[in-house]
C-alpha cells in the first residue's frame, strides 16, 4: 500500500508538452489531408463511379 497518504503526484510538465505537441501535429496533418481530399472530390479529381470499359472489337 502507498505510504504517502495526503500527497498528490504531479505529472511531468515537459512530458505533457511533448505529448501535446505530438497529438497537435498528428491532428493538424489529418486535418490538412482531409481538406485536400475533400477539395479533390469537389474539383472532380477523384470519382466514386467506376469508369465504363471501352471494348475494342
C-alpha positions as CSV (number, residue, x, y, z in Angstrom):
1,X,0.0,0.0,0.0
2,X,1.1,3.5,-0.6
3,X,2.7,5.2,2.5
4,X,2.3,8.7,1.1
5,X,-1.2,9.4,2.2
6,X,-2.4,13.0,1.5
7,X,0.2,13.8,-1.2
8,X,-0.5,14.1,-4.8
9,X,1.5,13.0,-7.8
10,X,2.2,15.7,-10.4
11,X,2.7,14.8,-14.0
12,X,5.9,15.8,-15.7
13,X,5.1,19.1,-17.4
14,X,7.8,18.7,-20.1
15,X,6.5,15.2,-20.9
16,X,3.0,16.6,-21.2
17,X,4.2,19.3,-23.5
18,X,5.8,16.8,-25.8
19,X,2.7,14.5,-25.9
20,X,0.5,17.6,-26.6
21,X,2.8,18.7,-29.4
22,X,2.8,15.2,-30.9
23,X,-1.1,15.0,-30.8
24,X,-1.4,18.5,-32.2
25,X,0.9,17.7,-35.1
26,X,-1.0,14.5,-35.9
27,X,-4.3,16.4,-35.7
28,X,-3.1,19.1,-38.0
29,X,-1.8,16.5,-40.5
30,X,-5.1,14.7,-40.5
31,X,-7.0,18.0,-41.0
32,X,-4.8,19.1,-43.9
33,X,-5.1,15.7,-45.6
34,X,-8.9,15.6,-45.2
35,X,-9.1,19.1,-46.6
36,X,-7.0,18.1,-49.6
37,X,-9.2,15.0,-50.3
38,X,-12.4,17.0,-50.0
39,X,-11.1,19.7,-52.3
40,X,-10.0,17.0,-54.8
41,X,-13.5,15.5,-54.8
42,X,-15.0,19.0,-55.2
43,X,-12.7,19.7,-58.1
44,X,-13.6,16.4,-59.8
45,X,-10.1,15.0,-59.5
46,X,-11.5,11.8,-57.8
47,X,-14.6,9.9,-58.7
48,X,-16.6,7.4,-56.8
49,X,-18.0,5.8,-60.0
50,X,-16.2,3.1,-61.8
51,X,-15.3,4.2,-65.3
52,X,-17.0,2.3,-68.1
53,X,-14.9,-0.1,-70.0
54,X,-14.4,0.6,-73.7
55,X,-14.4,-2.6,-75.8
56,X,-12.4,-2.5,-79.0
57,X,-13.8,-5.1,-81.4
